[in-house]
């Protein structure tokens, strides 16, 4: 009887070991974004869309990861955009908690703080475009092109639209936004080469800035263009204010205006009949998904229509890059994944879409073209 029990226990031990070997390695991935619904720059709709995108992308990548012996264990963290220090604190907490990969905030100033909170943990921002991002090293990347590339396209587009030989422009820049200041500086250099004449630059702060000076100068100088490299809520406020005194001006946006479904510029009653264009690092989701493996798989599913924003497109690309790194290098823990990320991250998680131009027409933002 004892011998039978010993034999049975041995069998159980072997079976348990086989099950353990067959179990996938859990890969902790944290998604951190300034999307708390109570914040004035976000909404519950944005948060739900973000959550749905992570769930859908995880589903699309699940079978491929399983073949390689992995399973993503995701954690989503949302905080108020007005509390940027949360980016640093959350990164530190999640890194110490064992996360292999941190998918960080889309805002450049938040992402730069985020990296300081977890300097040794691989991270990727969905949209950060400030030039400082390129100096962070191989462990910290962005899925968006840098401001330099987007500003160059914006200046060329403005030159094409110029109704006279030396068109003029005025910059209105959010001084508390790293990427906005960065974009304005780069645009200024390229605009000069394109023959655009800069009349001046005004700095504003906050989500509800005082625009009296902006309105007065726009009314007096009547520029052909107004550069607004700011986030969508601020940009919409400036457009509304300036349109009352200079309705024929053309507005130029950076990568913060959003698109026809997400953001505060499009379909905004305050924008009215304003005309202009914005440059972005992301084409429409149908175009962007068709340019990488996991995206092509997503396009075969009717549920891909939910992936309508730039953030959604970037989230799917993040899962695609993560899958490629894991399946090629087969890391066993967070430390070995960091080494693999340093080697393959730029190849697997670099911005693949060039610079897209969207037109602002009748209160809507419509895709126009992509310039490589």
N, C-alpha and C positions, 0 to 999 in steps of 0.2 A: 504493500500500500504506500509506504514511504517512497519507494523507488518510482512508482507511477506518478506520485505528486511532484517529485523532483524533475521527472522527464517533462511533465506538463508545464511546470514553471519555466523550464529551459525553452520550451516551444514558445511560451508566451513572451519570454524575453527576446527571442529572435524576431518574432512577429512585430513586437513593439519597436525594435530597432529598425526594422525595415520600413515601418510606417513613419518613423522619425526621419529616416533618410529621404523618404518620398515627399515629406512635407515641404512646401515652398519656404524659402527664406523671406521673412517679413522685412520689407523695405519701408522705413518710416519717412514719409514725405510730408512736409508742412507747407500749407498755402496761407500766406499772410497778406492781407490787403486792407486799405483804408476804406472800408465799406459798411461801417456801422450805420444802420438805417436812421438813427436819431441825428446823425451828422447832417449839416445843411448841404454838403456837397455830394451826398449819396442818397440812396433810397432803398426801400425794401426790394424793389424790382431788380435793381442792380445786384444786390446780394443774392437773390434767388437765382438769377441768371448765372452768376459766378458758381454757385453751388451745383447747379445743374450741369454746367460745363465740366466741372471736375468729375462728377459722377459718370457722365457720358464718355469722357476721354478714358477714364479708368476701365469702363466696360469694353471699349474698343481695343485696349491694349492688354486686357486680361489674359487671353489665350496665348498670345505671343510670349508674354512674361512667364506664364506657367510652363511653357515648353523649355524655358531656360532655367526654371527652378525658383521663380520669384513671385511675390505677391505684394502689391502696394498697400501699405497701411497709412491712409491719409489722415491729416488733421487740418481743419480749417479754422483760422483765427481772424476775426474782423475787429477793427478799432476805428476810432474817430480820426478823420483827416486833420482835425485841429490839434490833435495830441500826437505830434510827430515822434516824440520820444518813445512812444509805445512801439515803434518799429524796432528801435534798438533793444528795448527790454524784452520784447517777444522773441527776437532772434536769439538773444542770449539764453532765454529760458528753453526754447525749443532745441537749440544746439546741445545744451547740457542734458536735455531729456532723451537724447539719442537719435535725433533726426539725421538721416543720411543726406537729404537734399532739402533746401529751403527755397520755395518759390516766393520771391519777395515782392514788395509793393511796386506798383507801376510808376509812381512818382519818383523822379530822380533824387530829390532831396531826402525823401523817406528811405529810398533804397541805399543811399550812401550811409545813412545812420544805421540801417539794418545790417550792413556788412560790418560795421564797427562792433556790433553786438555779437557777431559770430564769424570772426575773421578766418577761422580754420575749417569752417563747414561750407561745402559747395552750395552756391546759391545762383539763382537766375531770376532777373526781373522780367516781367512780361512786356514792359514798355519804356523803362528808363532810357533816356537818350542823351543825357548830359555828357560832355566830353570826359568828365572825371571818371566815368564808368570804365573807360578803356585802360585806365591806369591802376585798376584794382587787382589785376593779375588774373591768372588762368582759372582761379576758383570762383570768380564772381563775374557773371556775364549778363547780357541783356538780349532779348529777342527782337529788339527794335534797332533800326539803324541809328547812327549817331546824328546829332543835330547838324553837324557839318554837312553831311550828305543831303539832309532834308532842306537845309537853308539854301544850298546851292541850287536845288531844283526850284524852290520857291522864288528865288531871285530871277532865274531864267524864265519862269512862267510869268512873273510880273512884267519882265521886259517884253515878252511876246504880246501881252495885253495892253501895253502902254499906248495911249492914243496919240502921243506926241513924242518928239525925238528924245527929250530928257525929262521923263516923268518924275514927279516928286512923291515923297512918302514921309509919313510921320510914324514913329514907333511909340506904342503905348504898352509898357512892359510891367508885369507883376514883379516887383523887386524882391518879394519873399519867395520866389519860385526859382530854384537853381537852373532848371532846364529852360525856363522862359528867358532869363537873362542870357544864358548861353546861346540860345537860338538867335536872339536879337543881335548879339555880337557877330556871330557867323554870317547872318544875313547882311549885315551892314557891309562887310568886306566883299561879299559876292555881288551885292547890289551896286556898289561903286564900279566894279568891273563891267557890269551890264549897262552902265550909263544912267542908273537911277540916282536922283539927287535927294539926300536926306535933309529934311527941314529941321529935325530935332528929335529928341527922345524924352518921353515923360514916364516917370516911375510912379506906379500905384501900388497899394498894399491891401491885403485882406480880400474876403469874398464879396464885400459890398463897399468898394472904394468910393472916395469922393471924386467925382468926375467933372467938377466945375471948370477946372483949368483945362482939361482935355477938350471939353466942349468949346470953350472960348478960343483956344488955339486952332482947333479944327475949323471953326467958323471964320476965323480971320485969315488963315493961310490956305484953306481950300486945297489940301493935298490930293493927288490922284489916287494914292493908296494909303491905307493905315495898316501898319503891321501889328497884329495881335497874337503874339506867340504864347498865349496864356491858356489856362484851363477854361472849359466851356462856360461855366457860370459867369466868370469875370468877363470873358469875351462877349457874351450875350448882352451884358449890362452896358459895355462900352459901345457896342453896335447900336443899341437902342438909343443911347444918349446922343451919339454923333449924327445918327440919321435925321434927327430933328432939325439940325442946322446945316447938314451937308449930305443930302440924300443921294448924290451921284457918286460918292466915293466908293472905291473898291476895297474890301477888307481882305487881308492876307493872314491866314492862321498857321500855327505850327501843328504839333502832333497832339494838341490837347482839346480840340473842339468836339471830339466824338464823331458819330456818324448819324445816319438817318434814324436810328433807333435808340442810341445811347448817348447822353450828353444833354447840355442845356441850350445849345445853339439852334439845332434843328427843330422845326415845328414850334418855335417859340413866338408867341404873339408879339413880343417886344422887338423881334428881329424884322418883322414885316417884309418889305420888298428889297432888303439889303442884298447886294451882289458881292461875290468874292470867291475865294478858294482857300483850301487848307491842304497841307501836305502831311502825309501819314506814313508810318512804317508798315501798314497793313492794307492789302487790297480787300474787296468784299470776300466774305467767308468762302463762297463757292469757288472763287479763283484761287484763294490762298490754300485751301485744303487740297486742291489738286496738285500741289507741288511737293508733297512728301508722303511717305508710305502710309502712316497712320491716318493722315488726312484723306487719302484716296479710299481707304477702307471706310472711313466715316461717310463719305459721299454716297456710298452704296446703301446707306441706311436712311430712311425717311426722317429719322430723328435728328439728322444732321442740320435740319432747318432751324433747330434751336440754337445752333452755334453761330449766332448772327453778329456778334460784336468782335472787335479786335482782341479783347481779352480772351474770349472763347477760342478764337483761332490760335492765340499764343499758348493757351492751356493745353490744347491738343498737341501742339508742336513740342511743348515741354515733356509730355508723356512719350512722344515719339523719340525724342533725344534720350530720355531716361532709359527707355527700352533698348535702344541701340547700345548704350554704354554698358548696361547690365549684361546683355546677351553676348557682347563681344569680349568683355573682360572677366565676367563671372566673379565679381568681388563677393567675399563672404561676410563682410562687416562694414561699418561706416568708415573705418580707417582705410581699408583697401578700396572702397568706393571713391573716396576723396582722391586717391592716387589715379584711379581710372578716369575720374572727371577732369583732373588737371591735364591728362593726356588727350582725351577725346571730346571734352566739353565744347570747345570752339567749333569743332567740326560738326557736332551733333546738335548744338543749340545756338548757332549763329543765325542772324536775321536773313532769311532766304528770299524775301519778297521785293527787294528794291524799295523805291519811294513812290507811293501812290498819290495822285492828285485828285481831290474831290472838289466839286463846284458847289458854292452856296447859291441856291436859286429858290426864290419864293418861300423862304423859311425852311428849306430842306437841304440836306447835304447829299450830293449825288456823285458817285464814282465817275471819274473822267478818263484817267489814263494811269499807266505805271511807267516810270522812267528808271531804268536800271543804272 
